[in-house]
Structure formats: structure tokens, C-alpha cells
Amino acid sequence: MTEISLPIKIAFVLLGIGFLFDLTGFSAPYWHVSEWYHLGKRKINYGLWRYCDEYTDRRYGRREGCGSMVSGSYGAGGK
């Protein structure tokens, strides 16, 4: 078992690093929170690779959406 080839060792190390990046991305999307009030309440959460925008006013109620800082995609939906 100690005779594992170098490419397989590198693959396992990169797999572990990739897992840590994936875990961090899912567990920390709300590292920074900004809130302000102007004709409603707006709250923006920033993470490492993702941001979420939540807006509440009397006319339309609550709207929210999340986007990716990497791909630039934005969509309505939960957090």
C-alpha cells in the first residue's frame, strides 16, 4: 500500500483541497451583511462565491434572489 504512484497521491490531495473549498462555499455564503432603509428595507449578504439580495417594501412585499460571483448568474429563490 505504500507503493502508491505519484499521480494518485496528487489526485487525493487535490480531492481533499476541493472538498474543503466546496464545504467552505456552502457553509459561509453570508460572511458580510449590509442593510439600509430607503422606501423599504434592503439586505445584501456577501460570501466567498455567492451573494444574496433581499428587498422588502409595502407595495411588493418581500423579494429575494441569489447570485454567483464566479459565473455572474442571478436567480430568484431561497438562500
N, CA, C and O atoms as CSV, one atom per row, in Angstrom:
chain,resi,resn,atom,element,x,y,z
A,1,MET,N,N,0.824,-1.195,0.000
A,1,MET,CA,C,0.000,0.000,0.000
A,1,MET,C,C,0.871,1.263,0.000
A,1,MET,O,O,0.402,2.331,-0.393
A,2,THR,N,N,2.109,1.154,0.428
A,2,THR,CA,C,2.984,2.318,0.424
A,2,THR,C,C,3.551,2.604,-0.958
A,2,THR,O,O,4.206,3.626,-1.160
A,3,GLU,N,N,3.307,1.713,-1.906
A,3,GLU,CA,C,3.830,1.864,-3.266
A,3,GLU,C,C,2.802,2.530,-4.185
A,3,GLU,O,O,2.713,2.169,-5.359
A,4,ILE,N,N,2.026,3.491,-3.681
A,4,ILE,CA,C,1.033,4.196,-4.494
A,4,ILE,C,C,1.770,5.182,-5.392
A,4,ILE,O,O,2.697,5.866,-4.956
A,5,SER,N,N,1.347,5.245,-6.645
A,5,SER,CA,C,2.039,6.118,-7.603
A,5,SER,C,C,1.795,7.594,-7.287
A,5,SER,O,O,0.822,7.950,-6.623
A,6,LEU,N,N,2.690,8.431,-7.770
A,6,LEU,CA,C,2.642,9.867,-7.505
A,6,LEU,C,C,1.368,10.531,-8.038
A,6,LEU,O,O,0.789,11.348,-7.322
A,7,PRO,N,N,0.899,10.229,-9.252
A,7,PRO,CA,C,-0.341,10.876,-9.723
A,7,PRO,C,C,-1.557,10.574,-8.840
A,7,PRO,O,O,-2.430,11.424,-8.669
A,8,ILE,N,N,-1.609,9.365,-8.284
A,8,ILE,CA,C,-2.738,9.031,-7.406
A,8,ILE,C,C,-2.633,9.810,-6.098
A,8,ILE,O,O,-3.646,10.268,-5.571
A,9,LYS,N,N,-1.426,9.964,-5.569
A,9,LYS,CA,C,-1.240,10.772,-4.358
A,9,LYS,C,C,-1.648,12.221,-4.601
A,9,LYS,O,O,-2.317,12.826,-3.763
A,10,ILE,N,N,-1.255,12.775,-5.730
A,10,ILE,CA,C,-1.628,14.153,-6.083
A,10,ILE,C,C,-3.140,14.277,-6.239
A,10,ILE,O,O,-3.738,15.267,-5.818
A,11,ALA,N,N,-3.750,13.259,-6.848
A,11,ALA,CA,C,-5.206,13.283,-7.030
A,11,ALA,C,C,-5.927,13.304,-5.677
A,11,ALA,O,O,-6.906,14.031,-5.509
A,12,PHE,N,N,-5.451,12.518,-4.726
A,12,PHE,CA,C,-6.081,12.510,-3.400
A,12,PHE,C,C,-5.894,13.839,-2.667
A,12,PHE,O,O,-6.810,14.304,-1.989
A,13,VAL,N,N,-4.739,14.441,-2.794
A,13,VAL,CA,C,-4.509,15.743,-2.164
A,13,VAL,C,C,-5.425,16.796,-2.776
A,13,VAL,O,O,-6.038,17.581,-2.053
A,14,LEU,N,N,-5.522,16.818,-4.118
A,14,LEU,CA,C,-6.408,17.790,-4.780
A,14,LEU,C,C,-7.877,17.528,-4.463
A,14,LEU,O,O,-8.666,18.468,-4.357
A,15,LEU,N,N,-8.244,16.274,-4.314
A,15,LEU,CA,C,-9.617,15.944,-3.931
A,15,LEU,C,C,-9.939,16.505,-2.549
A,15,LEU,O,O,-11.018,17.058,-2.335
A,16,GLY,N,N,-9.000,16.363,-1.611
A,16,GLY,CA,C,-9.206,16.916,-0.270
A,16,GLY,C,C,-9.304,18.430,-0.280
A,16,GLY,O,O,-10.148,19.004,0.408
A,17,ILE,N,N,-8.445,19.082,-1.055
A,17,ILE,CA,C,-8.498,20.543,-1.156
A,17,ILE,C,C,-9.810,20.987,-1.797
A,17,ILE,O,O,-10.425,21.954,-1.347
A,18,GLY,N,N,-10.238,20.290,-2.838
A,18,GLY,CA,C,-11.518,20.612,-3.477
A,18,GLY,C,C,-12.690,20.441,-2.534
A,18,GLY,O,O,-13.625,21.242,-2.550
A,19,PHE,N,N,-12.649,19.403,-1.711
A,19,PHE,CA,C,-13.709,19.194,-0.730
A,19,PHE,C,C,-13.767,20.345,0.270
A,19,PHE,O,O,-14.853,20.804,0.623
A,20,LEU,N,N,-12.609,20.814,0.729
A,20,LEU,CA,C,-12.588,21.940,1.671
A,20,LEU,C,C,-13.145,23.213,1.039
A,20,LEU,O,O,-13.899,23.941,1.685
A,21,PHE,N,N,-12.784,23.490,-0.217
A,21,PHE,CA,C,-13.341,24.656,-0.910
A,21,PHE,C,C,-14.848,24.529,-1.062
A,21,PHE,O,O,-15.571,25.506,-0.868
A,22,ASP,N,N,-15.331,23.348,-1.403
A,22,ASP,CA,C,-16.762,23.133,-1.563
A,22,ASP,C,C,-17.487,23.306,-0.240
A,22,ASP,O,O,-18.540,23.942,-0.191
A,23,LEU,N,N,-16.945,22.755,0.824
A,23,LEU,CA,C,-17.545,22.886,2.149
A,23,LEU,C,C,-17.588,24.339,2.599
A,23,LEU,O,O,-18.593,24.791,3.148
A,24,THR,N,N,-16.515,25.065,2.372
A,24,THR,CA,C,-16.469,26.481,2.742
A,24,THR,C,C,-17.489,27.282,1.943
A,24,THR,O,O,-18.139,28.170,2.494
A,25,GLY,N,N,-17.638,26.992,0.677
A,25,GLY,CA,C,-18.590,27.720,-0.163
A,25,GLY,C,C,-20.026,27.511,0.260
A,25,GLY,O,O,-20.828,28.441,0.176
A,26,PHE,N,N,-20.375,26.317,0.712
A,26,PHE,CA,C,-21.742,26.059,1.142
A,26,PHE,C,C,-22.012,26.539,2.556
A,26,PHE,O,O,-23.138,26.919,2.876
A,27,SER,N,N,-21.003,26.527,3.401
A,27,SER,CA,C,-21.256,26.853,4.801
A,27,SER,C,C,-21.089,28.329,5.124
A,27,SER,O,O,-21.494,28.763,6.202
A,28,ALA,N,N,-20.508,29.109,4.230
A,28,ALA,CA,C,-20.244,30.508,4.550
A,28,ALA,C,C,-20.703,31.463,3.449
A,28,ALA,O,O,-19.897,32.270,2.984
A,29,PRO,N,N,-21.969,31.406,3.011
A,29,PRO,CA,C,-22.385,32.363,1.991
A,29,PRO,C,C,-22.744,33.730,2.552
A,29,PRO,O,O,-23.014,34.648,1.778
A,30,TYR,N,N,-22.757,33.898,3.869
A,30,TYR,CA,C,-23.213,35.149,4.461
A,30,TYR,C,C,-22.159,35.731,5.398
A,30,TYR,O,O,-22.454,35.996,6.563
A,31,TRP,N,N,-20.966,35.929,4.922
A,31,TRP,CA,C,-19.906,36.458,5.765
A,31,TRP,C,C,-20.071,37.942,6.039
A,31,TRP,O,O,-19.734,38.399,7.132
A,32,HIS,N,N,-20.566,38.689,5.106
A,32,HIS,CA,C,-20.712,40.135,5.261
A,32,HIS,C,C,-22.169,40.504,4.993
A,32,HIS,O,O,-22.748,40.068,3.999
A,33,VAL,N,N,-22.755,41.299,5.871
A,33,VAL,CA,C,-24.153,41.710,5.730
A,33,VAL,C,C,-24.220,43.229,5.670
A,33,VAL,O,O,-23.657,43.915,6.523
A,34,SER,N,N,-24.910,43.754,4.660
A,34,SER,CA,C,-25.169,45.194,4.551
A,34,SER,C,C,-26.678,45.406,4.587
A,34,SER,O,O,-27.423,44.696,3.911
A,35,GLU,N,N,-27.125,46.370,5.365
A,35,GLU,CA,C,-28.546,46.687,5.460
A,35,GLU,C,C,-28.740,48.186,5.392
A,35,GLU,O,O,-27.983,48.945,5.996
A,36,TRP,N,N,-29.758,48.618,4.654
A,36,TRP,CA,C,-30.120,50.030,4.677
A,36,TRP,C,C,-31.597,50.180,4.367
A,36,TRP,O,O,-32.226,49.272,3.824
A,37,TYR,N,N,-32.141,51.332,4.717
A,37,TYR,CA,C,-33.564,51.601,4.576
A,37,TYR,C,C,-33.760,52.821,3.689
A,37,TYR,O,O,-33.221,53.892,3.969
A,38,HIS,N,N,-34.524,52.660,2.630
A,38,HIS,CA,C,-34.944,53.769,1.778
A,38,HIS,C,C,-36.158,53.284,1.008
A,38,HIS,O,O,-36.027,52.508,0.061
A,39,LEU,N,N,-37.322,53.732,1.403
A,39,LEU,CA,C,-38.591,53.276,0.831
A,39,LEU,C,C,-38.745,51.767,0.933
A,39,LEU,O,O,-39.379,51.134,0.089
A,40,GLY,N,N,-38.177,51.223,1.941
A,40,GLY,CA,C,-38.209,49.777,2.159
A,40,GLY,C,C,-36.905,49.339,2.786
A,40,GLY,O,O,-36.007,50.147,3.025
A,41,LYS,N,N,-36.816,48.084,3.043
A,41,LYS,CA,C,-35.611,47.536,3.679
A,41,LYS,C,C,-34.855,46.690,2.668
A,41,LYS,O,O,-35.440,45.828,2.011
A,42,ARG,N,N,-33.569,46.932,2.545
A,42,ARG,CA,C,-32.730,46.151,1.641
A,42,ARG,C,C,-31.586,45.524,2.430
A,42,ARG,O,O,-30.900,46.199,3.198
A,43,LYS,N,N,-31.394,44.238,2.230
A,43,LYS,CA,C,-30.358,43.499,2.942
A,43,LYS,C,C,-29.565,42.687,1.917
A,43,LYS,O,O,-30.142,41.924,1.143
A,44,ILE,N,N,-28.243,42.853,1.917
A,44,ILE,CA,C,-27.385,42.136,0.985
A,44,ILE,C,C,-26.356,41.345,1.783
A,44,ILE,O,O,-25.684,41.891,2.658
A,45,ASN,N,N,-26.239,40.069,1.479
A,45,ASN,CA,C,-25.269,39.178,2.115
A,45,ASN,C,C,-24.218,38.783,1.085
A,45,ASN,O,O,-24.556,38.357,-0.020
A,46,TYR,N,N,-22.955,38.923,1.443
A,46,TYR,CA,C,-21.857,38.530,0.565
A,46,TYR,C,C,-21.106,37.361,1.187
A,46,TYR,O,O,-20.882,37.331,2.397
A,47,GLY,N,N,-20.728,36.422,0.374
A,47,GLY,CA,C,-19.884,35.315,0.818
A,47,GLY,C,C,-18.649,35.238,-0.044
A,47,GLY,O,O,-18.237,36.233,-0.641
A,48,LEU,N,N,-18.064,34.080,-0.110
A,48,LEU,CA,C,-16.864,33.912,-0.922
A,48,LEU,C,C,-17.195,33.888,-2.410
A,48,LEU,O,O,-16.562,34.583,-3.204
A,49,TRP,N,N,-18.195,33.082,-2.784
A,49,TRP,CA,C,-18.527,32.935,-4.205
A,49,TRP,C,C,-19.975,33.253,-4.490
A,49,TRP,O,O,-20.435,33.011,-5.607
A,50,ARG,N,N,-20.725,33.790,-3.523
A,50,ARG,CA,C,-22.160,33.949,-3.691
A,50,ARG,C,C,-22.637,35.201,-2.959
A,50,ARG,O,O,-22.071,35.587,-1.936
A,51,TYR,N,N,-23.674,35.824,-3.491
A,51,TYR,CA,C,-24.299,36.942,-2.798
A,51,TYR,C,C,-25.812,36.789,-2.890
A,51,TYR,O,O,-26.336,36.241,-3.860
A,52,CYS,N,N,-26.502,37.279,-1.872
A,52,CYS,CA,C,-27.962,37.233,-1.831
A,52,CYS,C,C,-28.492,38.627,-1.542
A,52,CYS,O,O,-27.931,39.367,-0.734
A,53,ASP,N,N,-29.570,38.967,-2.209
A,53,ASP,CA,C,-30.193,40.276,-2.099
A,53,ASP,C,C,-31.633,40.076,-1.650
A,53,ASP,O,O,-32.380,39.310,-2.260
A,54,GLU,N,N,-32.021,40.764,-0.585
A,54,GLU,CA,C,-33.382,40.666,-0.064
A,54,GLU,C,C,-33.957,42.078,0.050
A,54,GLU,O,O,-33.345,42.949,0.667
A,55,TYR,N,N,-35.127,42.304,-0.540
A,55,TYR,CA,C,-35.736,43.622,-0.532
A,55,TYR,C,C,-37.173,43.496,-0.050
A,55,TYR,O,O,-37.926,42.645,-0.524
A,56,THR,N,N,-37.546,44.348,0.895
A,56,THR,CA,C,-38.898,44.334,1.444
A,56,THR,C,C,-39.474,45.743,1.389
A,56,THR,O,O,-38.846,46.691,1.860
A,57,ASP,N,N,-40.664,45.883,0.815
A,57,ASP,CA,C,-41.373,47.155,0.849
A,57,ASP,C,C,-42.869,46.891,0.995
A,57,ASP,O,O,-43.312,45.744,0.930
A,58,ARG,N,N,-43.638,47.947,1.191
A,58,ARG,CA,C,-45.076,47.803,1.427
A,58,ARG,C,C,-45.832,47.395,0.167
A,58,ARG,O,O,-46.826,46.673,0.249
A,59,ARG,N,N,-45.380,47.842,-0.980
A,59,ARG,CA,C,-46.121,47.610,-2.213
A,59,ARG,C,C,-45.979,46.181,-2.741
A,59,ARG,O,O,-46.971,45.540,-3.088
A,60,TYR,N,N,-44.733,45.687,-2.798
A,60,TYR,CA,C,-44.494,44.378,-3.407
A,60,TYR,C,C,-44.211,43.268,-2.403
A,60,TYR,O,O,-44.148,42.097,-2.777
A,61,GLY,N,N,-44.042,43.622,-1.144
A,61,GLY,CA,C,-43.728,42.613,-0.151
A,61,GLY,C,C,-42.254,42.263,-0.165
A,61,GLY,O,O,-41.397,43.122,-0.374
A,62,ARG,N,N,-41.974,41.009,0.058
A,62,ARG,CA,C,-40.582,40.567,0.175
A,62,ARG,C,C,-40.144,39.858,-1.108
A,62,ARG,O,O,-40.815,38.946,-1.592
A,63,ARG,N,N,-39.018,40.293,-1.639
A,63,ARG,CA,C,-38.421,39.653,-2.813
A,63,ARG,C,C,-36.975,39.331,-2.496
A,63,ARG,O,O,-36.294,40.102,-1.819
A,64,GLU,N,N,-36.506,38.200,-2.980
A,64,GLU,CA,C,-35.117,37.839,-2.737
A,64,GLU,C,C,-34.571,37.050,-3.913
A,64,GLU,O,O,-35.309,36.429,-4.678
A,65,GLY,N,N,-33.263,37.096,-4.029
A,65,GLY,CA,C,-32.577,36.344,-5.073
A,65,GLY,C,C,-31.125,36.173,-4.699
A,65,GLY,O,O,-30.578,36.942,-3.909
A,66,CYS,N,N,-30.512,35.170,-5.269
A,66,CYS,CA,C,-29.101,34.891,-5.001
A,66,CYS,C,C,-28.348,34.764,-6.310
A,66,CYS,O,O,-28.914,34.363,-7.327
A,67,GLY,N,N,-27.091,35.103,-6.279
A,67,GLY,CA,C,-26.272,35.022,-7.477
A,67,GLY,C,C,-24.890,34.508,-7.178
A,67,GLY,O,O,-24.462,34.438,-6.026
A,68,SER,N,N,-24.201,34.150,-8.242
A,68,SER,CA,C,-22.843,33.635,-8.135
A,68,SER,C,C,-21.863,34.725,-8.532
A,68,SER,O,O,-22.030,35.368,-9.568
A,69,MET,N,N,-20.845,34.934,-7.714
A,69,MET,CA,C,-19.818,35.917,-8.062
A,69,MET,C,C,-18.856,35.357,-9.107
A,69,MET,O,O,-18.134,36.114,-9.756
A,70,VAL,N,N,-18.844,34.051,-9.268
A,70,VAL,CA,C,-17.935,33.414,-10.224
A,70,VAL,C,C,-18.524,33.434,-11.623
A,70,VAL,O,O,-17.876,33.892,-12.564
A,71,SER,N,N,-19.758,32.937,-11.769
A,71,SER,CA,C,-20.361,32.838,-13.095
A,71,SER,C,C,-21.188,34.067,-13.461
A,71,SER,O,O,-21.471,34.283,-14.639
A,72,GLY,N,N,-21.581,34.874,-12.477
A,72,GLY,CA,C,-22.372,36.051,-12.743
A,72,GLY,C,C,-23.857,35.775,-12.875
A,72,GLY,O,O,-24.625,36.694,-13.158
A,73,SER,N,N,-24.285,34.533,-12.679
A,73,SER,CA,C,-25.707,34.202,-12.793
A,73,SER,C,C,-26.458,34.685,-11.564
A,73,SER,O,O,-25.913,34.709,-10.460
A,74,TYR,N,N,-27.701,35.065,-11.761
A,74,TYR,CA,C,-28.547,35.573,-10.677
A,74,TYR,C,C,-29.923,34.988,-10.860
A,74,TYR,O,O,-30.441,34.944,-11.976
A,75,GLY,N,N,-30.523,34.536,-9.773
A,75,GLY,CA,C,-31.861,33.968,-9.872
A,75,GLY,C,C,-32.637,34.176,-8.599
A,75,GLY,O,O,-32.062,34.273,-7.515
A,76,ALA,N,N,-33.952,34.243,-8.732
A,76,ALA,CA,C,-34.811,34.375,-7.560
A,76,ALA,C,C,-34.847,33.045,-6.846
A,76,ALA,O,O,-34.716,31.984,-7.456
A,77,GLY,N,N,-35.025,33.122,-5.561
A,77,GLY,CA,C,-35.124,31.889,-4.811
A,77,GLY,C,C,-34.562,32.012,-3.424
A,77,GLY,O,O,-34.123,33.076,-2.988
A,78,GLY,N,N,-34.590,30.905,-2.754
A,78,GLY,CA,C,-34.167,30.886,-1.362
A,78,GLY,C,C,-32.677,30.965,-1.182
A,78,GLY,O,O,-31.908,31.113,-2.132
A,79,LYS,N,N,-32.300,30.861,0.065
A,79,LYS,CA,C,-30.891,31.043,0.425
A,79,LYS,C,C,-30.172,29.747,0.515
A,79,LYS,O,O,-28.977,29.723,0.808
